Amino acid sequence: MIAGIEPQAKRGDFLETKEELREFFLNFRSNLGREQLERASIAIKNRFFKLDEVRGAIKFMVYYSYRNEVSTHGLIKRLLVDNKEVYLPYCLPEKRELRISPINNLDSDLITGTYGIKEPKIKLNSPIEELDVVVVPGLAFARDGYRIGYGGGYYDRLISRLPEKTKTIGLIFHSLLVESLPFGRYDQPVDIVVTEREVIYTGGEDD
């Protein structure tokens, strides 16, 4: 069961399975206005760069935003301008695995990959153990750091392999932040959730 969705709580409270929730959040997000999404994404980016965990970090893995996700394009560009090491994920569907490779330019270093999402043109399989920060997408996040993703389990498997020092940060619009979500034994919570209104430190640990 979920709680705390605004403004659609009365429509969503009866949903319990991940499949129902995934469809619900996808539909809800698809109806958010472009101008609203852009303003919220800028506010989220600004909060992200104020985090101590970000200011002191060097190596970042960041997803390339797609459709109505929190936009990361400006975030990636700023990291590159700040001389940070930026890695983008690429997908190996046959292994159901994410790997990462560095980029230096958001325009020239990417190609369209699996599921139509931009990914690095050159795929080096860089070690994830050296990452300081991993930015995680989601359809919805709960305050304890659990999320509803797209159903492939790619990010959960990647997060489970990260060292303790690596901070995982979920970016989500505040209207898709909920009090709780169902999760299973293989689901991995993030350490920090950032919305346009607040920053939540979750602890990033299983109950």
Secondary structure, DSSP 8 states (H G I E B T S, - for coil): --B--TTTHHHHTT--SHHHHHHHHHHHHHTS-HHHHHHHHHHHHHHHHH-HHHHT--EEE-----TTS---HHHHHHHHHTT-EEEEEEEETTTTEEEEEEES-TTTSEEE-GGG-EEESS---B-GGG-SEEEE--SEEETTS-EE--SS-HHHHHHHTS-TTSEEEEE--GGGEESB----TT----SEEE-SS-EEE------
